[in-house]
Amino acid sequence: MAEAEPTAAIEDLAQIRESVRALCGKFPGEYWRALDRERAYPTEFVTALTKAGFLAALIPEEYGGSGLSMTAAAAIMEEIQASGCNGAACHAQMYTMGTLLRHGSQAQKARWLPAIAAGELRLQAFGVTEPTSGSDTLNLRTTAVREGDHYIINGQKIWTSRAEHSDLLLLIARTTPRESAKTRTDGLSVFLVDMRLAQGTGITINPIRTMMNHPTTELFFDDLRVPAENLIGEEGQGFRYILSGMNAERILIAAECIGDAKWFIRKATDYAKERIVFGRPIGQNQGVQFPIARAYAQMRAGELMVHSAASLYEAGRECGAEANMAKLLAAEASWEAADMCLQTHGGFGFAEEFDIERKFRETRLYQTAPISTNLILSYLAEHVLGLPRSY
Ligand SMILES: Cc1cc2nc3c(=O)[nH]c(=O)nc-3n(C[C@H](O)[C@H](O)[C@H](O)COP(=O)(O)OP(=O)(O)OC[C@H]3O[C@@H](n4cnc5c(N)ncnc54)[C@H](O)[C@@H]3O)c2cc1C
């Protein structure tokens, strides 16, 4: 399948893609199906990606990472999904550290980043969403109150993915009551919580079983003591710090959706060529061809926006609109491709052994997380088109 790549470093990207494909080839459909049935974590897969250094792609070389560009990181995530694997088990290890990298002190970076790059410390968990406030992040209720050289944390998070498979948690909590904060966006702070020390002494983790194999949880904080030295950046500025990290998250997850769409399109195309009904391949019928062709066009459009957002990001330019549009278009493309692939396979699409129903369930998530489609549309309406704020 033809791919549009930015002109820079085409050879390196080709090599990175090839290496990811080779690694993923060791984790075929049977591996994922067995885990899916049990809702079990793909430990071997995550270990292999970590050892190969792929999850440390965005960590600068001075901290032991590979110092690759966002374009290369996106290519890694795309290839994982296009190979039929599921990067959601570990994608946060790639981008969550960005908040620490951009806003942490020299001492914090020297303390944490080399161990994260080496895979000795897993920074896989990012606690933003709460059960009462949902998409309205500025209304979150978890509090962090300074007491001497600690902050005392109380509250609840929901949908904190990978918390059971992470050593560290990047947590956003309110340090100044909303009514006393200078602006709407002030008063939230970001902490790096060492969950190895905290479990049983302030954090309770409850897994949530979902429609796909995704290790997500709810967290309860009950007088959790976090050393003040684990505050990232300035107290009260945390919302700005996480917003800057969200562009990276959106670009990488959009790249995953492009990978999913490529997987579905390839599966559907192969099947449409070989399945004979009424004495001819089903792919000879335009009623079967056109949805595949449309899914391909939608995927390519989303892919261009992912590349555009990644290029702006790595040039240090503003990319909020592009990162959001990449996520919107790519998530829609992967979902359209999933539905098309299921339909192309007729009844066989519903059988576990074809992997389609599994990938179908997995890719549906990206209409909702890490930001739902409506919230992206609101962002574009307000911030790009200048329409009145709707909420
Ligand atoms: C499997 C899974 C993993 C996740 N992992 C993480 C994680 O690791 N860390 C984390 O912090 N969060 C995580 N999330 C949470 C995810 O980011 C949220 O579910 C998502 O942002 C939507 O928030 P909500 O579920 O509270 O929906 P709500 O905010 O309750 O919204 C419900 C629906 O209403 C719509 N809606 C709400 N307000 C408006 C409005 N003003 N205009 C138009 N439509 C509106 C939304 O678009 C949505 O469709 C995860 C979620 C899932 C399901």
The ligand as an ORCA input file, in Angstrom:
! r2SCAN-3c Opt
* xyz 0 1
  C     -10.733      2.419     27.806
  C     -10.498      3.830     28.228
  C      -9.216      4.231     28.584
  C      -8.988      5.535     29.036
  N      -7.734      5.886     29.500
  C      -7.583      7.076     30.151
  C      -6.359      7.381     30.838
  O      -5.395      6.607     30.810
  N      -6.285      8.538     31.551
  C      -7.338      9.408     31.621
  O      -7.209     10.440     32.282
  N      -8.502      9.168     30.961
  C      -8.646      8.024     30.243
  N      -9.841      7.733     29.611
  C     -10.949      8.668     29.741
  C     -11.325      9.363     28.424
  O     -10.362     10.331     28.120
  C     -12.729      9.915     28.621
  O     -13.621      8.804     28.669
  C     -13.112     10.879     27.544
  O     -12.310     12.038     27.597
  C     -14.590     11.278     27.661
  O     -14.883     11.663     28.982
  P     -16.109     10.986     29.758
  O     -16.013      9.517     29.606
  O     -16.173     11.520     31.121
  O     -17.377     11.448     28.945
  P     -18.289     12.714     29.253
  O     -17.448     13.929     29.439
  O     -19.265     12.347     30.298
  O     -19.058     12.856     27.853
  C     -20.062     11.906     27.458
  C     -20.476     12.227     26.028
  O     -20.997     13.556     25.971
  C     -20.283     14.342     25.032
  N     -20.138     15.711     25.547
  C     -19.809     16.107     26.806
  N     -19.784     17.436     26.886
  C     -20.106     17.914     25.649
  C     -20.229     19.209     25.092
  N     -20.020     20.323     25.814
  N     -20.558     19.313     23.778
  C     -20.787     18.215     23.023
  N     -20.658     16.949     23.508
  C     -20.331     16.807     24.794
  C     -18.913     13.670     24.881
  O     -18.355     13.953     23.627
  C     -19.269     12.202     25.067
  O     -19.672     11.666     23.830
  C     -10.069      6.454     29.079
  C     -11.358      6.059     28.674
  C     -11.583      4.762     28.271
  C     -12.981      4.350     27.899
*
